[in-house]
Amino acid sequence: MAVKEVAKVPVWVKLTPATANIVVEAEASFRGGADAIASSNTFPSLPLIDPNTLDFEMNVEGYTSSGGLGGPAILPLSLAKMAQMTKAFPEKAFSGIGGISNFDHALSYFLLGCGTAQVCTAAMLDSAIGPNVIKTLINGMTEFMEKHGYASLEDFRGIRRDRVVSHSQIKRPEQLEYHGGYDEDVEGYAKPAEPLATV
Ligand SMILES: Cc1cc2nc3c(=O)[nH]c(=O)nc-3n(C[C@H](O)[C@H](O)[C@H](O)COP(=O)(O)O)c2cc1C
């Protein structure tokens, strides 16, 4: 990486999640001398179509184009990408971004091995352009560390990284006990049965 030959500050590479195997890009970045990787950038997306007007929710004269999606919807998607990388390179430095607006969200990144976290959409939506989000993050982190008796981020960074395994390593319940992961009778989008009207 040419930039490393002249850079006087640490170089962090920010990766797009729009790739089949992000570990390949991470590997190339580290090989080029990257000091850390930040992920994720936005995910490719298209606005929904309004069922009444049949217009895209964002359009110019009826036309739209694919754009990057950030915010709450991408948190689990971005965590999956991050876990792939922190598991592949547990000794390397990572910064988590994607869907963070409070400390619980940032915590997932920390538990997967990230040493820092970043915020974009939540800061843009914050009326004070960021400070409230930062306060929420700091207060959440302070509360969490007091509750668990942690003295620094290093006490809990990466402690759930090894819990992310391949499907085949997850113990399957006996068929009779299997309720799709839910205890309720109704799951997912299934509607509860209406009780029969009595006359
Ligand atoms: C309007 C907008 C503009 C952005 N511009 C940039 C940019 O110039 N450079 C960059 O690295 N990421 C940019 N991003 C990506 C964000 O930094 C961030 O990686 C992404 O939105 C996911 O984080 P979030 O869920 O906190 O928004 C932009 C995101 C948005 C929504």
The ligand as a Gaussian input file, in Angstrom:
#p B3LYP/6-31G(d) Opt

LIG

0 1
 C      -25.282000      10.192000       3.974000
 C      -24.084000       9.323000       4.225000
 C      -22.850000       9.727000       3.744000
 C      -21.721000       8.931000       3.949000
 N      -20.501000       9.328000       3.485000
 C      -19.403000       8.603000       3.734000
 C      -18.118000       9.040000       3.317000
 O      -17.949000      10.096000       2.707000
 N      -17.045000       8.265000       3.603000
 C      -17.178000       7.068000       4.275000
 O      -16.185000       6.384000       4.532000
 N      -18.403000       6.623000       4.685000
 C      -19.492000       7.357000       4.437000
 N      -20.724000       6.922000       4.847000
 C      -20.830000       5.606000       5.527000
 C      -20.857000       5.781000       7.029000
 O      -19.651000       6.374000       7.491000
 C      -21.038000       4.437000       7.743000
 O      -19.988000       3.556000       7.396000
 C      -22.351000       3.763000       7.392000
 O      -23.390000       4.708000       7.240000
 C      -22.756000       2.755000       8.460000
 O      -22.814000       3.340000       9.734000
 P      -24.188000       3.895000      10.415000
 O      -25.144000       2.742000      10.477000
 O      -23.752000       4.411000      11.739000
 O      -24.694000       4.967000       9.500000
 C      -21.861000       7.698000       4.650000
 C      -23.115000       7.322000       5.136000
 C      -24.218000       8.111000       4.922000
 C      -25.563000       7.649000       5.467000

